[in-house]
Amino acid sequence: MANPVAALWHNADICPDRTALRSDDRVLTYQDLRDRIARAATGFTQMGVRPGDRVLFIAPTVPEFVITYYALHTAGATVITMNVMSTAPEIGYVIEDSGTSLIVAWHENAAAGELVAGERNVPFVEVGPYEQDSTVMPAAEGFVERTDDDTAVILYTSGTTGRPKGAQLTVANLNAVPVAFRPALQLGDAERWATALPLFHCFGQAVVMHGALTWRGTLSLLTPFTPGEFMDRLRDERITIACGVPTMWNAMLQKAGQRTPDDFAELRLACSGGASLPGEVIRAFEEQFGCTILEGYGLTETAGAATFRNLDGAPKVGTVGQALPGFRIEVRDTDGNAVGDDTVGEIFISGPSVMKGYWNRPDATATTVRDGWLATGDLGSMDADGDVRIVDRMKDLIIRGGYNVYPREVEEVLYTHPDIVETAVIGVPDDHYGEEIAAVIALRPGAELDGDTLRAWCKQQLSAYKVPRIVAFVDALPKGATGKILKRAIDREALTAATR
């Protein structure tokens, strides 16, 4: 059964009346979900969608995302999911690069896609709430069989080092993710999952959505994320697994109020990814919510999977766990040689979810995928137990006066300050040192802190050359759709001016 929808299709036979999806007061059982997927798949087939056709899909975290996504797979399409905030030029680039034959968009996020479709004479379909669907299509009797090596999805990277590249994830890549995470999360039958992550992103899509529905779980969706409502969901729906990113956990801590661990008695795991999780947040969250918070590591090019913290082992704050079952991790020096324990180098990943390559980019593929190993561009180390510690992105490394400074190390220290809610540390050009260290900081409401006081505090925690010389206070840091802090969106010119 080589199709990403195969497990879901099978689950509708095994547990037809079990709740598959929740979103506010909207509920779909596995039978309901498969029926809607099957009818939507017929509609796409009647529009001319054929196996291997590339279809661009834009939608937020709503039940219709799940229905449409799996309907396209049922018809055998290659699905390209994009951020709901994508602009017309961004959509146009992806259409031209991928050779998209159809654009499908959620009605509230349809304007840019419809504009581009009209300009390029590409068919366009708008998707609305399923309750308003007055057209009853005959249901597809089954899904299109695909091979393990067929491209199931193409996810475009952020393009921080050039134009975005489309990571091709195969049917086998996608289906390997739930298999790897089942023992890592010790998943039982009928887990109750909750997320406000964007499903167009690999974490929400491949790890959470595909994982929950593959193993017959119930998936509760929230959009947009608000910490109060998400905590209410965890309590009222007796959620067992919550999935998010560090900024979400941090926001929940700030808004927890009088909530206690008793309010979340069923919650056993909070799964974090997408960015490094400060140790101070881990400690505070586990105390406030009474559950284990686990950090993992993965990339778009690995469908979000690579490592995860061992549930049975003693917690190691600052690590992202060990290689998932079936995966291997190596840390290599600049010559490509494996380094010893606790030595920093570039992280390489081998495993069943490593992409088959970038779409139409053989040169980039050859640089990134070498003999089955993915060069991540991340700096890190691995200890004798196999636990991986992410130091930073290679491109984020700050070299100040010949000294290497890892922004994450400085950020970890800043997060221990009681008045700091969020922070990002970056390097800015400096005529004397080459680069200078800048910290952009959001304080808790009502807190007062100045740069001199903070620097004096940092000198007690950090070597002198690691102390931020530039400190800027902001109301909030820029974030992407997943809630990840976007360092590239910080105004470096303004910070650079501060060094002169």
C-alpha positions as CSV (number, residue, x, y, z in Angstrom):
1,M,0.0,0.0,0.0
2,A,2.4,2.6,-1.2
3,N,0.4,5.8,-0.8
4,P,0.5,8.3,2.2
5,V,-3.2,7.9,2.6
6,A,-3.1,4.1,2.9
7,A,-2.9,3.9,6.7
8,L,-5.8,6.4,7.1
9,W,-7.9,4.4,4.6
10,H,-7.2,1.2,6.5
11,N,-8.0,2.9,9.9
12,A,-11.5,3.8,8.6
13,D,-12.1,0.0,8.4
14,I,-10.6,-0.8,11.7
15,C,-12.1,2.0,13.8
16,P,-14.7,3.8,11.7
17,D,-16.5,5.5,14.6
18,R,-13.4,6.8,16.4
19,T,-12.9,10.5,16.3
20,A,-10.1,11.4,13.8
21,L,-10.3,15.2,13.8
22,R,-11.6,18.0,16.1
23,S,-11.6,21.7,15.5
24,D,-13.8,23.7,17.9
25,D,-17.2,22.0,17.7
26,R,-16.4,20.3,14.3
27,V,-15.8,16.6,14.7
28,L,-15.0,13.9,12.0
29,T,-14.8,10.2,12.7
30,Y,-12.4,8.1,10.6
31,Q,-15.3,6.9,8.5
32,D,-16.4,10.5,8.0
33,L,-12.9,11.6,7.1
34,R,-12.3,8.9,4.6
35,D,-15.7,9.5,2.9
36,R,-14.9,13.2,2.5
37,I,-11.4,12.4,1.2
38,A,-12.8,9.9,-1.3
39,R,-15.3,12.4,-2.6
40,A,-12.8,15.2,-2.9
41,A,-10.4,12.8,-4.7
42,T,-13.1,12.1,-7.3
43,G,-13.5,15.8,-7.8
44,F,-9.8,16.3,-8.5
45,T,-9.7,13.3,-10.8
46,Q,-12.6,14.7,-12.8
47,M,-10.6,18.0,-13.1
48,G,-7.9,16.1,-14.8
49,V,-5.4,15.5,-11.9
50,R,-3.3,12.5,-12.8
51,P,-0.7,10.5,-10.8
52,G,2.5,12.6,-10.5
53,D,0.9,15.9,-11.3
54,R,2.1,18.7,-9.1
55,V,-0.6,20.5,-7.3
56,L,0.0,23.6,-5.2
57,F,-2.1,23.7,-2.0
58,I,-2.5,26.7,0.3
59,A,-4.5,26.3,3.6
60,P,-4.3,26.9,7.3
61,T,-4.6,24.4,10.1
62,V,-8.3,23.4,9.6
63,P,-10.0,20.1,8.9
64,E,-10.2,21.0,5.2
65,F,-6.4,20.9,5.0
66,V,-6.4,17.3,6.1
67,I,-9.3,16.4,3.7
68,T,-7.8,18.1,0.7
69,Y,-4.2,17.0,1.3
70,Y,-5.1,13.4,1.5
71,A,-7.6,13.6,-1.3
72,L,-4.8,14.8,-3.6
73,H,-2.7,11.9,-2.5
74,T,-5.6,9.6,-3.1
75,A,-5.7,10.8,-6.7
76,G,-1.9,10.2,-6.9
77,A,-0.8,13.8,-7.1
78,T,2.4,15.3,-5.8
79,V,1.4,17.9,-3.2
80,I,3.2,21.3,-2.8
81,T,2.1,23.0,0.4
82,M,2.7,26.7,0.9
83,N,2.5,29.3,3.7
84,V,-1.0,31.0,3.8
85,M,0.9,34.3,3.9
86,S,2.7,33.7,0.6
87,T,2.6,36.6,-1.8
88,A,1.8,36.5,-5.5
89,P,5.4,36.7,-6.5
90,E,6.3,33.8,-4.1
91,I,3.5,31.7,-5.5
92,G,4.4,32.5,-9.0
93,Y,8.0,31.5,-8.5
94,V,7.0,28.1,-7.1
95,I,4.5,27.5,-9.9
96,E,7.2,28.2,-12.5
97,D,9.9,26.2,-10.7
98,S,7.7,23.1,-10.1
99,G,5.5,23.1,-13.2
100,T,2.3,23.2,-11.1
101,S,-0.8,22.1,-13.0
102,L,-3.4,23.2,-10.4
103,I,-3.7,25.6,-7.5
104,V,-6.0,24.8,-4.6
105,A,-6.5,27.4,-1.8
106,W,-8.6,27.9,1.3
107,H,-11.2,30.5,0.7
108,E,-9.8,33.0,3.2
109,N,-6.3,32.7,1.7
110,A,-7.2,32.5,-2.0
111,A,-6.6,35.9,-3.4
112,A,-2.9,35.7,-4.2
113,G,-3.2,32.1,-5.6
114,E,-6.2,33.0,-7.7
115,L,-4.4,36.1,-9.1
116,V,-1.4,34.1,-10.1
117,A,-3.5,31.3,-11.6
118,G,-5.3,33.9,-13.8
119,E,-2.0,35.4,-14.9
120,R,-0.4,32.1,-15.8
121,N,-3.6,30.3,-17.1
122,V,-3.3,27.6,-14.4
123,P,-6.6,26.0,-13.2
124,F,-7.7,27.2,-9.7
125,V,-10.0,25.7,-7.1
126,E,-11.2,27.4,-3.9
127,V,-11.9,25.3,-0.8
128,G,-14.5,26.3,1.8
129,P,-15.8,24.8,5.0
130,Y,-17.0,21.2,4.4
131,E,-20.4,22.0,6.0
132,Q,-21.1,24.4,3.1
133,D,-20.2,21.9,0.4
134,S,-23.4,21.4,-1.6
135,T,-21.8,19.2,-4.3
136,V,-21.9,15.5,-3.5
137,M,-19.3,13.7,-5.6
138,P,-19.2,10.0,-5.9
139,A,-16.6,8.5,-3.6
140,A,-13.4,7.1,-5.0
141,E,-13.3,3.4,-4.2
142,G,-9.7,3.4,-3.4
143,F,-6.4,5.3,-3.7
144,V,-3.9,5.3,-6.5
145,E,-1.1,3.0,-5.9
146,R,2.3,4.7,-6.0
147,T,5.9,3.4,-5.7
148,D,7.9,4.1,-2.6
149,D,10.3,6.3,-4.6
150,D,7.5,8.5,-6.2
151,T,7.6,12.1,-5.0
152,A,4.7,12.6,-2.6
153,V,5.3,16.2,-1.6
154,I,7.6,19.0,-2.5
155,L,8.3,21.4,0.3
156,Y,10.1,24.6,-0.6
157,T,12.8,25.8,1.8
158,S,12.9,29.3,3.1
159,G,15.6,30.5,0.7
160,T,17.8,32.2,3.2
161,T,20.8,31.4,1.0
162,G,19.2,32.1,-2.4
163,R,16.0,31.3,-4.2
164,P,13.9,28.6,-2.4
165,K,14.6,25.0,-3.4
166,G,11.9,22.3,-3.5
167,A,12.8,19.3,-1.2
168,Q,11.3,16.2,-2.8
169,L,10.0,13.8,-0.1
170,T,9.0,10.4,-1.4
171,V,6.1,8.2,-0.4
172,A,8.6,6.1,1.6
173,N,10.0,9.3,3.2
174,L,6.6,10.4,4.5
175,N,5.5,6.9,5.7
176,A,8.8,6.4,7.5
177,V,8.2,9.3,9.9
178,P,5.3,7.8,11.9
179,V,7.1,4.5,12.0
180,A,10.2,6.1,13.5
181,F,8.3,8.2,16.0
182,R,6.0,5.4,17.4
183,P,8.6,3.8,19.6
184,A,10.3,7.2,20.3
185,L,7.0,8.6,21.7
186,Q,5.9,5.3,23.1
187,L,2.6,5.8,21.2
188,G,-0.4,3.8,22.3
189,D,-3.6,3.3,20.4
190,A,-6.0,6.2,20.4
191,E,-3.6,9.0,21.6
192,R,-5.3,12.4,21.7
193,W,-3.0,14.9,19.9
194,A,-3.3,18.7,19.9
195,T,-1.5,21.2,17.8
196,A,-1.7,24.8,16.5
197,L,1.3,24.2,14.2
198,P,0.8,25.1,10.5
199,L,0.1,21.9,8.6
200,F,1.8,23.3,5.5
201,H,5.1,23.0,7.4
202,C,7.0,19.6,7.7
203,F,6.7,19.4,11.5
204,G,2.9,19.8,11.5
205,Q,2.4,17.9,8.3
206,A,4.7,14.9,8.4
207,V,5.3,14.4,12.2
208,V,2.0,15.5,13.8
209,M,-0.8,15.1,11.3
210,H,0.6,12.1,9.5
211,G,1.7,10.5,12.7
212,A,-1.6,11.0,14.6
213,L,-3.7,9.7,11.7
214,T,-1.4,6.8,10.9
215,W,-1.6,5.4,14.4
216,R,-5.4,5.9,14.8
217,G,-5.1,8.9,17.1
218,T,-7.5,11.9,17.5
219,L,-6.0,15.1,16.2
220,S,-7.3,18.4,17.7
221,L,-6.5,21.5,15.5
222,L,-6.4,25.1,16.6
223,T,-5.8,28.1,14.4
224,P,-4.6,30.7,15.1
225,F,-2.6,29.8,18.1
226,T,-3.6,31.6,21.3
227,P,-2.0,30.3,24.6
228,G,-5.2,30.5,26.6
229,E,-7.4,28.6,24.1
230,F,-4.7,26.0,23.6
231,M,-4.4,25.3,27.3
232,D,-8.2,25.1,27.5
233,R,-8.0,22.4,24.7
234,L,-5.4,20.5,26.6
235,R,-7.7,20.4,29.7
236,D,-11.1,20.0,28.1
237,E,-10.2,17.4,25.5
238,R,-7.9,15.5,27.9
239,I,-5.1,15.7,25.4
240,T,-2.2,13.3,25.9
241,I,0.3,14.7,23.4
242,A,0.7,18.4,22.6
243,C,3.0,19.6,19.7
244,G,4.5,23.0,19.2
245,V,7.5,25.2,19.0
246,P,9.5,27.0,21.8
247,T,7.7,30.3,21.4
248,M,4.3,28.6,22.0
249,W,5.5,26.9,25.2
250,N,7.0,30.2,26.3
251,A,3.7,32.0,25.6
252,M,1.7,29.4,27.6
253,L,4.1,29.9,30.6
254,Q,3.5,33.6,30.5
255,K,-0.3,33.1,30.4
256,A,-0.7,30.1,32.7
257,G,-2.1,32.1,35.6
258,Q,-3.6,29.9,38.2
259,R,-3.5,26.7,36.1
260,T,-1.8,23.8,37.8
261,P,-0.6,20.3,36.7
262,D,-4.0,18.9,37.9
263,D,-5.6,20.8,35.0
264,F,-3.5,18.7,32.6
265,A,-3.7,15.3,34.3
266,E,-4.0,13.5,31.0
267,L,-1.1,15.3,29.2
268,R,1.9,13.1,29.2
269,L,4.1,14.6,26.5
270,A,4.8,18.1,25.0
271,C,6.8,17.6,21.8
272,S,8.9,20.5,20.7
273,G,10.7,21.2,17.5
274,G,11.4,23.8,14.9
275,A,14.0,25.7,17.0
276,S,16.2,25.2,20.0
277,L,14.4,24.9,23.3
278,P,16.0,27.0,26.1
279,G,16.7,24.9,29.2
280,E,15.0,27.4,31.5
281,V,11.8,27.0,29.5
282,I,12.0,23.2,29.8
283,R,12.3,23.4,33.6
284,A,9.6,25.9,34.0
285,F,7.2,24.2,31.7
286,E,7.5,20.7,33.3
287,E,6.9,22.3,36.7
288,Q,3.9,24.3,35.5
289,F,2.2,21.6,33.4
290,G,3.3,18.5,35.1
291,C,4.3,16.7,31.9
292,T,7.5,15.7,30.1
293,I,8.6,18.1,27.4
294,L,10.7,16.5,24.7
295,E,12.9,18.2,22.1
296,G,13.6,16.7,18.7
297,Y,15.5,17.7,15.6
298,G,14.8,17.5,11.9
299,L,14.8,19.5,8.7
300,T,12.5,20.0,5.8
301,E,14.9,17.7,3.9
302,T,14.3,14.9,6.4
303,A,10.5,15.4,6.7
304,G,11.1,16.8,10.2
305,A,12.6,13.6,11.5
306,A,16.2,12.8,12.7
307,T,16.5,12.7,16.5
308,F,14.3,12.8,19.6
309,R,14.9,12.7,23.3
310,N,14.7,9.3,24.9
311,L,11.7,9.0,27.2
312,D,13.3,6.4,29.4
313,G,16.7,8.0,29.8
314,A,17.7,10.7,32.2
315,P,17.0,14.2,30.7
316,K,19.9,16.1,29.3
317,V,18.9,19.7,29.0
318,G,20.4,21.3,25.9
319,T,20.3,18.1,23.8
320,V,17.8,17.1,21.1
321,G,18.1,13.4,21.9
322,Q,19.4,10.4,20.0
323,A,18.9,9.3,16.4
324,L,15.4,8.0,15.8
325,P,15.1,4.2,15.0
326,G,16.5,3.6,11.5
327,F,18.5,6.8,11.5
328,R,22.2,7.5,11.9
329,I,23.9,10.8,12.9
330,E,27.5,11.7,12.3
331,V,29.4,14.8,13.2
332,R,32.1,15.7,10.7
333,D,35.0,18.2,10.4
334,T,35.5,20.5,7.4
335,D,37.4,17.7,5.6
336,G,34.4,15.3,6.0
337,N,36.0,13.1,8.7
338,A,33.9,12.0,11.7
339,V,35.0,13.7,14.9
340,G,35.2,12.4,18.4
341,D,32.7,12.6,21.3
342,D,31.7,16.1,22.4
343,T,33.6,17.7,19.4
344,V,31.8,20.4,17.4
345,G,31.4,19.8,13.7
346,E,28.7,19.7,10.9
347,I,25.9,17.3,11.5
348,F,25.1,14.7,8.9
349,I,22.0,12.5,8.8
350,S,21.3,9.2,7.1
351,G,17.9,7.6,7.4
352,P,14.6,6.6,5.7
353,S,13.1,10.1,5.5
354,V,16.1,11.8,3.9
355,M,14.8,13.5,0.7
356,K,15.7,12.1,-2.7
357,G,16.9,15.6,-3.8
358,Y,15.9,19.1,-4.7
359,W,13.5,19.5,-7.5
360,N,15.4,20.3,-10.7
361,R,18.5,21.2,-8.8
362,P,21.1,18.4,-9.4
363,D,24.0,20.6,-8.3
364,A,22.4,21.6,-5.0
365,T,21.4,18.0,-4.5
366,A,24.9,16.7,-5.0
367,T,26.2,19.2,-2.5
368,T,23.7,18.4,0.1
369,V,23.1,14.6,-0.3
370,R,26.4,12.7,-0.3
371,D,26.3,8.9,-0.5
372,G,22.9,8.9,1.2
373,W,24.0,11.3,3.9
374,L,22.4,14.7,4.3
375,A,24.8,17.6,5.0
376,T,22.6,19.7,7.3
377,G,24.6,22.9,7.6
378,D,24.1,22.7,11.4
379,L,26.9,22.8,13.9
380,G,26.7,20.4,16.8
381,S,28.3,17.6,18.8
382,M,27.4,14.1,20.0
383,D,28.3,12.6,23.3
384,A,29.2,9.0,24.1
385,D,25.6,8.1,24.6
386,G,24.6,9.3,21.2
387,D,22.8,12.4,22.4
388,V,23.1,15.3,20.0
389,R,23.6,18.9,21.0
390,I,22.9,21.5,18.4
391,V,25.3,24.4,18.7
392,D,24.0,26.6,15.9
393,R,23.6,27.0,12.2
394,M,26.9,27.3,10.4
395,K,25.7,30.5,8.8
396,D,24.8,32.0,12.2
397,L,28.2,31.4,13.8
398,I,29.6,34.8,15.0
399,I,33.4,35.2,14.7
400,R,34.4,38.1,16.9
401,G,38.0,39.1,16.9
402,G,39.0,35.5,15.9
403,Y,36.9,33.9,18.6
404,N,33.9,31.6,17.7
405,V,30.7,32.7,19.4
406,Y,27.7,30.4,19.2
407,P,24.5,32.5,19.5
408,R,22.5,29.7,21.1
409,E,24.9,29.5,24.0
410,V,24.4,33.2,24.7
411,E,20.7,32.9,24.2
412,E,20.5,30.1,26.8
413,V,22.1,32.3,29.3
414,L,19.8,35.3,28.5
415,Y,16.8,33.1,28.9
416,T,17.7,32.5,32.6
417,H,17.2,36.2,33.3
418,P,13.9,36.6,35.1
419,D,12.8,39.7,33.0
420,I,13.6,38.2,29.5
421,V,10.7,36.5,27.6
422,E,12.3,36.2,24.2
423,T,15.7,36.9,22.7
424,A,17.7,36.5,19.5
425,V,21.5,36.9,19.3
426,I,23.0,37.7,16.0
427,G,26.3,39.0,14.5
428,V,26.6,42.4,12.9
429,P,29.5,43.8,10.9
430,D,32.2,45.6,12.9
431,D,35.2,47.5,11.5
432,H,37.5,46.4,14.4
433,Y,36.4,42.9,15.4
434,G,34.9,41.8,12.1
435,E,31.6,41.0,13.8
436,E,30.0,42.2,17.0
437,I,27.5,40.4,19.1
438,A,24.0,41.9,19.3
439,A,21.1,40.7,21.5
440,V,17.5,41.7,20.6
441,I,15.3,41.2,23.6
442,A,11.6,41.2,24.5
443,L,11.0,41.8,28.2
444,R,8.1,40.6,30.4
445,P,5.3,43.2,30.8
446,G,6.2,45.8,33.3
447,A,9.9,44.9,33.5
448,E,12.6,47.5,33.3
449,L,16.1,46.7,32.1
450,D,18.9,48.6,30.4
451,G,21.9,47.5,28.3
452,D,24.5,48.4,30.9
453,T,22.8,46.4,33.6
454,L,22.3,43.5,31.4
455,R,25.9,43.4,30.2
456,A,27.1,43.5,33.8
457,W,24.8,40.6,34.6
458,C,26.1,38.7,31.5
459,K,29.7,39.1,32.5
460,Q,28.9,37.0,35.6
461,Q,27.6,34.2,33.3
462,L,29.7,34.4,30.1
463,S,33.3,34.8,29.0
464,A,34.0,38.4,28.2
465,Y,34.2,37.9,24.5
466,K,30.7,36.3,24.4
467,V,28.9,39.2,26.2
468,P,26.6,41.2,23.8
469,R,28.0,44.6,23.2
470,I,24.8,45.7,21.4
471,V,21.5,45.3,23.2
472,A,18.2,46.3,21.6
473,F,14.8,46.0,23.4
474,V,11.6,45.3,21.3
475,D,8.0,44.6,22.1
476,A,8.2,41.2,20.2
477,L,10.6,39.5,17.9
478,P,9.7,38.7,14.3
479,K,8.3,35.2,13.8
480,G,7.5,32.9,11.0
481,A,4.3,30.8,10.5
482,T,5.5,28.1,12.9
483,G,6.2,30.6,15.6
484,K,10.0,30.3,15.1
485,I,11.9,33.5,15.6
486,L,13.2,34.8,12.3
487,K,16.7,36.2,12.8
488,R,16.9,37.1,9.1
489,A,14.0,39.6,9.6
490,I,15.9,41.6,12.3
491,D,17.1,45.0,11.1
492,R,20.8,44.4,11.0
493,E,21.5,47.8,9.5
494,A,20.0,49.5,12.6
495,L,22.1,47.3,14.9
496,T,25.2,47.9,12.8
497,A,24.7,51.7,13.1
498,A,24.8,51.2,16.9
499,T,28.5,50.0,16.6
500,R,29.6,53.2,15.0
